[in-house]
Amino acid sequence: MAYQEIKGKKNSWIHFDRVDEAAGEYLRTSQKFHPLDIEDVTSDRQRSKIDTYKHYFFLIVVLPYYDEVEKKLRGREVDIFVTQNSLITIAKKPFPFLDEIFRKVERSNKLQKMWLDKGVTFLLYKILASLFRDSTKALDYIGREVSAVEDDVYDNELKSVAHDLAFIRRGVLAARRMLDPQRSTINVLVNLRREFIPEEMSIYFDDIHDHVEKMWVEVENYRETVDGLHLTNESLISQHTNRIIKILTVISVSLMPLTLLSGIYGMNLVRLPYADRPPVVWGMFISAALFISGAITLVYRKGKF
């Protein structure tokens, strides 16, 4: 499809659900946008940013979401042009939630009156607010995973925890990469002054900035928690390894008397002590074995293992 459009009394919302040749052609021929902005739309994925001009501004937003198929955190990019009378949204890849917002506004005269008739910047606020609130689901997923891994760490599930922590850390770092540049981008939007941007909109955009900052703080808390769990897990693994080494050391040392006796009486020599008296030799072996068993039992009962 080329594009979809919702027309209000004075403003309009134009939405592209994907980037294709039709989208690029429309931006080049129907709008007077800077060629570099159009290049950003048609090129590969970009980081969040804002480019401001006299008669419009160009905004790139990257929103985290959880990919159910690949079981990992990913980002969805939305490119937005805001002019005096129109707002253009372009999803780099299929974005079901944004499409759903567009359809709701398209079907509801009440929403069109509430969102479009108050100006394109108010429409931008409502769209961004909805998108960022929906993206918190990805952070909720990270929170659930962190809680589950935390229980595994203290339940000594050492084999699977290291892999799970690495998997969660990858998601946390991905969320940080998306949110960090977005903080400064939204902050620029809060302080942006143009003729077609009412002064009271700074309050609305500041609300979005506060939400992004809360998401950033939440991600930072997850990062610190994951780092702490990683250190705790490494410490538990080290203790577990030390305990195994201690057990093996005790067993090796305990077997030394038997090893010594076996070495002596295994030699093909004449006149070995008590070589002509097998019961005495067997007695020495049995005594050593009983001593070893008693020593290991005593150490175990004292909780040294």
Number of C-alpha atoms within 10 A of each C-alpha: 9 15 15 14 15 18 14 18 9 13 20 20 23 17 21 23 22 19 18 14 10 14 20 15 13 12 18 14 9 8 10 10 18 14 11 10 19 17 11 15 24 15 11 8 16 15 16 23 18 20 16 15 11 10 13 21 19 20 19 23 25 25 21 25 19 19 12 8 6 8 10 16 22 17 19 17 22 25 24 21 21 22 21 17 16 22 23 21 23 23 21 21 14 15 15 11 13 20 14 11 14 20 13 13 18 17 11 11 12 11 13 22 13 15 21 27 17 14 21 24 24 20 22 22 19 18 16 17 19 15 19 18 13 14 20 19 14 20 22 13 15 22 18 11 15 21 14 13 21 20 12 17 23 13 9 14 14 16 11 12 20 17 11 16 21 14 15 22 20 15 24 22 16 17 25 19 16 21 23 15 15 24 20 15 19 24 17 17 20 19 14 15 15 15 10 16 18 12 14 9 18 19 12 17 25 17 16 24 22 14 17 22 17 13 21 20 13 16 22 16 14 21 20 11 16 21 15 13 20 19 12 15 22 15 12 16 18 12 12 14 12 13 14 13 12 14 16 12 12 16 14 11 13 18 15 13 16 18 13 11 14 12 10 13 14 9 9 8 9 7 8 11 11 11 13 10 9 10 11 13 16 11 11 15 17 13 13 18 16 12 14 20 14 12 13 17 11 12 12 12 9 8 7 11 13
